[in-house]
Each structure stands twice: as structure tokens, then as C-alpha cells.
Amino acid sequence: MDMMTQLLSAISAEVEARRLPGAVIAVTADGSLIDLQAVGKLDPYGARPMPDDAIFRIYSMTKVFVALAALRMMAEDKLRLDDPVAEWLPYFAGLRVESDGALRPPKRPLLIEDLLRQTAGIGGGYHTSPNIKPYYEKAGIRKYEHRAGTYTLDDAVRNLAKQPLAADPGTVWEYGMALDVLGRILELADGRPLDEIVDQRVCRPLGLRDTGFSVRPADLHRVAQPSMDPPATPKDLVTHQERPAWLSAGSGGYSTAADFATLLCAITPDRDGQLSIPALGSNSRALFIDQIGPLAGSGPDYLPGKGYGFSYGLHVPSTDPAWSALDPHARTVGWLGRGATCFLYHIPSGIGAVMMTQCYGRAVHYRDLVRSIVEQAAPWT
């Protein structure tokens, strides 16, 4: 049984059980898209079948595009990994760390690299460290939810700057809104809004037609919708037809399975056996190298999973011997989104898979399901 057959069988069973409204699955091999299939419905309350060019809210998979844009800007000498965040955003100069019920200065400055690898001590993800959660609740820190409103990226970042860090920079993997802070820095470094930065530096070089922070009015009929019944489903979801007020670098994107398959197809081994994205420059190989080492498994919500480390937006095989030993089959790179979108690339075999759906509350479950099928179906490990 080939990998697409296994994926279709598993996801179709979820659709038939009404746990998913529908999905689009793409499979790649050796730098080419080899299959694209759709199952179920575009909208659980409608009759239209899911088209294979359906557009999905991708939430945290947006981080991959922003990370790639940042790496390209570093190659252009517009910013550096070791730049202190406060040099770009002066209102971060007074940061404090919450430690044992007291606030103190951080042991070292918060750096751009901390934002990229989620070691900034900034919360606001699905889970937030208990020591800073009361501060976030009092300040009204909120995740991006694809809603209408006037709250901007700058508003979100300034609010975060007033809150304490959960830990010293570089000491804990804390999944949260650090990429939104990076997104604001990219805007300042380039003098343009984030959507234009990502479009010019990532989407256009890769020929991605349906990835961005809004959906063209002519394409609204292709936007997949979730069931509104599960408690985890955000209320008042909208589909932005023009630039939203909050260009969320961590969660604001829309895309298709075909566009992410194109991203996977751009990932090829270079002559040294390392991974790179030629269309985006050789420095993008850093995206596929573990950047956190012994910090694997730390924090309140370690999404990469056992055996995996984290780079600049992707889970990657861990370089920490003790952590990597927990799963000897950990050989993929990829990431997931809150709406249960995910993509995986199996390093040894060169095969990849994308699964796009809209289902809240079970994103990790479906990522793990797809990852296990990819790892088991790989022709060699």
C-alpha cells in the first residue's frame, strides 16, 4: 500500500466518522508533486465536495514563511540573528523575568534568534507557563483568531513588551507569540508591511499563488470551513478579503495543500547532504538544523514531540542524544497549524506529505497520525 493510499484511508475514516469535515492531501517525492487528493466537504454545513485547490487557515504554519523571509533578510544584511530585540523595538529595553514570584532583569538580552527558535520566554500559545499566565490574562494578551478588528501587529507586540518573560532568554522552549515580535521587526527593517515582505521574499520566488494573509474576493468560494460545534473552535471566524489590521506573523496565514507541496518540492539535499531551499538562498538550510539541542522537551507545551528538536519554525530530528533516543524513527522535518493543518518531509527518503483540514482541538493528534504514516511508509529509514 503506497503512502497516499494509507493517508487517504486514515483521513477518509475520520471524515466518515464526522470528526473532520474534509481534507486535501498532497504527496511529494524527490522534489516533485506526485499526487493530490481531496475528501469530504469544503463546509460541513454545505453540500459542496472539498476541491483539491481549497484554501485553509494555516495558523502556526505561517511561522515557516516568516522564518524564511527573515533568513533572506539576514542574507541581505538587513538584520542579524544576534541583534538584541530592544535595538529594533526600544520598548523591550525594560524587560523583566518572572522568577519565584519576583521580577528581575534577564541574565542576557533577548535576541532575534530567541524569537525564531521559540526560546524568548514569550508565552501566548495554546499553553503558557503558569508563572506568567496571570500577567497575560490581566493584560488581555490574545492569540490571533482570524477575526475582524482594529487590533494591529504593533498593538500586540507593545502589549507583549510590557509583560515579564517566563524564563531567561535561551533557557526554555516556550511556544507563544515570539514570531509576532519578529514580524514587527521585519516590518521596521524593510519599511514595508509583513504581507509584502513574505510575498516578495518567499511566495513569489517559489511561485505560490494562494499563500498570504488574506484571500482574494474571487477565491472566497474555495475557503474551507470548520464545524462550529467543538468548544475549541474560535467564534466569529472571518476570511479576510484584504489586508487585516493584525498581520500575525505567528498565526495569520492562508494557504493550500498545493502551495505547501511546492514548498516541500523546493527542499532538496545539496552536495554536502544538507537540506536547502535553492530558490531562497543557501542560508535557509539553517531551517532544517536543530537549534535548541538540550532544551528539547522543555516548556509547558513541547509540540515537536519525543525525538525531535526545533529549528527556526520546524520540528527537526533532535541533536540531543538523550532526547533523540526516545524515538529512533524521528527523521522528519515539518510543522502544524492550530486548525489541524500539517506538513512533513522525511529526510532519508525524500518523500513528503501535506494534510490540510479545518478542525480545532486535535491538531497534534492529526499531525502525529500523518507523521506516523509518513515514517512507516518511507522506503528507507
Residue pairs with C-beta under 8 A, 6 or more apart in sequence:
1 9
1 377
2 377
3 27
3 351
3 353
3 373
3 374
3 377
4 25
4 27
4 34
4 35
4 37
6 373
6 376
6 377
7 25
7 27
7 353
7 355
7 370
7 373
8 25
8 37
8 39
10 369
10 373
11 20
11 23
11 25
11 39
11 355
11 357
12 39
12 40
14 20
14 23
14 366
15 21
15 22
15 23
15 39
15 40
18 44
19 359
19 362
20 40
20 340
20 357
20 359
20 366
21 40
21 41
21 42
21 43
21 44
21 50
21 224
21 225
21 226
21 227
21 357
21 358
21 359
22 38
22 39
22 40
22 41
22 42
22 44
22 49
22 50
22 54
22 224
22 357
23 38
23 39
23 40
23 50
23 355
23 356
23 357
24 36
24 37
24 38
24 39
24 50
24 51
24 52
24 54
24 56
24 256
24 257
24 354
24 355
24 356
24 357
25 35
25 36
25 37
25 38
25 39
25 257
25 353
25 354
25 355
25 356
26 33
26 35
26 36
26 257
26 258
26 260
26 261
26 264
26 353
26 354
27 33
27 34
27 35
27 36
27 261
27 351
27 352
27 353
28 34
28 261
28 264
28 265
28 345
28 351
28 352
28 353
28 354
29 349
29 350
29 351
29 352
30 350
30 351
31 265
31 266
31 267
31 268
31 350
32 265
33 258
33 261
33 262
33 265
36 52
36 257
36 258
36 261
37 52
38 49
38 50
38 51
38 52
38 54
39 50
40 49
40 50
41 47
41 48
41 49
41 50
42 48
42 49
42 50
42 51
42 54
42 222
42 223
42 224
42 225
43 224
43 225
44 225
44 226
44 227
45 225
50 224
51 222
52 257
52 258
53 210
53 222
53 256
53 258
54 222
54 223
54 224
54 256
54 257
54 356
55 210
55 215
55 219
55 222
55 223
55 224
55 254
55 255
55 256
56 223
56 224
56 254
56 255
56 256
56 257
56 337
56 339
56 341
56 356
56 357
56 358
57 146
57 237
57 253
57 254
57 337
57 339
57 341
57 358
58 253
58 254
58 255
58 337
58 339
58 341
58 356
59 144
59 251
59 253
59 337
59 338
59 339
59 341
60 250
60 251
60 335
60 336
60 337
60 338
61 253
61 255
61 260
61 335
61 336
61 337
61 341
61 342
61 343
62 179
62 248
62 249
62 250
62 251
62 252
62 253
62 337
63 179
63 249
63 250
63 313
63 335
64 263
64 287
64 313
64 314
64 335
65 198
65 202
65 203
65 211
65 253
66 179
66 182
66 183
66 186
66 194
66 198
66 249
66 250
66 313
67 116
67 179
67 287
67 312
67 313
68 201
68 202
68 277
68 280
68 284
68 287
68 313
69 186
69 197
69 198
69 201
69 202
70 79
70 112
70 116
70 182
70 186
70 312
71 280
71 281
71 283
71 284
71 286
71 287
71 312
72 201
72 202
72 280
72 281
72 283
72 284
73 79
73 186
73 189
73 190
73 197
73 201
74 80
74 81
74 283
75 281
75 283
78 189
78 190
79 88
79 112
79 185
79 186
79 189
80 112
81 111
81 112
81 113
81 116
82 111
82 112
82 113
83 111
83 112
84 109
84 110
84 111
85 92
85 109
85 110
85 111
85 112
85 114
85 115
85 120
85 181
85 185
86 92
86 93
86 95
86 109
86 110
88 112
88 185
88 188
88 189
89 157
89 161
89 181
89 184
89 185
89 188
91 158
91 161
92 110
92 161
92 181
95 105
95 106
95 110
95 161
95 164
95 165
96 103
96 104
96 105
96 106
96 164
96 165
97 103
97 104
97 105
97 106
97 107
97 121
97 164
97 165
97 166
97 167
97 168
98 131
98 132
98 135
98 164
98 165
98 166
99 131
103 164
106 121
106 165
106 168
106 169
107 168
107 169
108 168
108 169
108 170
109 169
110 120
110 121
110 165
110 169
111 169
111 170
112 182
112 185
113 119
113 291
114 120
114 121
114 169
114 170
114 178
115 122
115 178
115 179
115 181
115 182
115 185
116 178
116 179
116 182
116 291
116 312
116 313
117 173
117 291
117 292
117 310
117 311
117 312
118 173
118 174
118 175
118 176
118 178
118 292
118 310
119 169
119 170
119 171
119 172
119 173
119 174
119 292
119 295
120 165
120 169
120 174
120 176
120 178
120 181
121 165
121 166
121 167
121 168
121 169
121 171
121 172
121 174
122 160
122 165
122 166
122 174
122 176
122 177
122 178
122 181
123 129
123 132
123 133
123 136
123 141
123 166
123 174
123 176
123 177
124 136
124 141
124 142
124 143
124 160
124 176
124 177
125 143
125 174
125 175
125 176
125 177
125 301
126 143
126 175
126 301
126 338
127 175
127 300
127 301
128 136
128 166
128 174
128 176
128 300
129 166
129 167
129 172
129 174
129 299
129 300
130 300
131 166
132 163
132 164
132 165
132 166
135 163
135 164
136 163
139 159
139 162
139 163
140 159
141 159
141 160
141 163
141 177
142 151
143 177
143 251
144 156
144 180
144 246
144 248
144 250
144 251
144 252
145 234
145 236
145 237
146 234
146 237
146 238
146 239
146 240
146 252
147 234
147 236
147 237
147 238
148 236
148 238
149 245
149 246
150 245
151 245
151 246
152 245
152 246
153 180
153 183
153 184
153 187
153 194
153 246
153 247
153 248
153 249
154 184
155 246
156 177
156 180
156 246
156 248
157 180
157 181
157 184
160 177
160 180
160 181
166 172
166 174
167 174
171 295
172 295
172 298
172 299
173 292
173 295
173 296
173 297
173 298
173 299
173 302
173 310
174 299
174 300
175 299
175 301
175 302
175 303
177 250
178 250
179 249
179 250
179 313
180 248
180 249
180 250
182 249
183 194
183 247
183 248
183 249
183 250
184 249
186 194
186 197
186 249
187 193
187 194
187 197
190 197
193 243
193 247
194 213
194 247
194 249
195 212
195 213
195 214
195 243
195 247
198 212
198 213
199 212
201 280
202 208
202 280
203 211
203 212
205 279
205 280
206 262
206 263
206 266
206 279
206 280
207 262
208 255
208 259
208 262
208 263
209 259
210 219
210 254
210 255
210 256
210 258
210 259
211 253
211 254
211 255
211 256
211 259
212 253
212 254
212 255
213 240
213 243
213 244
213 247
213 248
213 252
213 253
213 254
214 240
214 241
214 242
214 243
214 244
214 254
215 222
215 223
215 239
215 240
215 241
215 254
216 241
217 241
220 239
220 241
223 239
223 254
224 356
224 357
224 358
225 237
225 358
226 233
226 237
226 339
226 358
226 359
226 360
227 233
227 359
228 235
230 359
230 360
230 361
231 361
232 360
232 361
233 360
233 361
234 360
239 254
240 254
244 252
246 252
251 337
251 338
255 341
255 356
256 356
257 354
257 355
257 356
260 343
260 354
260 356
261 352
261 354
263 277
263 343
264 343
264 345
264 352
264 354
265 352
266 277
266 278
266 279
266 280
267 275
267 276
267 277
267 288
267 333
267 345
267 352
268 275
268 276
268 278
269 275
269 350
270 276
270 282
270 285
274 285
274 288
274 289
275 285
275 287
275 288
275 333
275 347
276 282
276 284
276 285
277 284
277 285
277 287
286 311
286 312
287 311
287 312
287 313
287 314
287 333
288 311
288 314
288 316
288 333
288 347
289 311
289 316
290 296
290 309
290 310
290 311
290 316
290 317
290 318
290 319
290 320
291 309
291 310
291 311
291 312
292 309
292 310
293 309
293 318
293 319
293 320
294 320
294 323
296 302
296 304
296 308
296 309
296 310
296 318
296 320
296 323
297 306
297 323
303 315
303 336
303 364
304 310
304 315
304 316
304 318
305 315
305 327
305 330
305 368
305 371
306 323
306 326
306 327
306 330
307 317
307 318
307 323
307 324
307 325
307 326
307 327
307 328
307 329
307 330
308 315
308 316
308 317
308 318
308 327
308 330
309 315
309 316
309 317
309 318
309 319
309 320
309 323
310 316
311 333
313 335
314 333
314 334
314 335
315 332
315 333
315 334
315 335
316 333
317 324
317 330
317 331
317 332
317 333
317 347
318 324
318 330
324 330
329 375
329 381
331 346
331 347
331 348
331 375
331 378
331 381
332 344
332 345
332 346
332 347
332 371
332 374
332 375
333 344
333 345
333 347
334 342
334 343
334 344
334 345
334 367
334 371
335 342
335 343
336 342
336 363
336 364
336 366
336 367
337 363
338 360
338 363
339 357
339 358
339 359
339 360
339 363
340 355
340 357
340 358
340 359
340 360
340 362
340 363
340 365
340 366
340 367
341 355
341 356
341 357
341 363
342 354
342 355
342 363
342 366
342 367
342 370
342 371
343 352
343 353
343 354
343 355
344 352
344 353
344 354
344 370
344 371
344 374
345 351
345 352
346 352
346 374
346 375
346 378
348 378
348 380
348 381
349 378
349 379
349 380
349 381
351 374
351 377
351 378
351 379
352 374
353 370
353 373
353 374
355 366
355 370
357 366
359 366
375 381
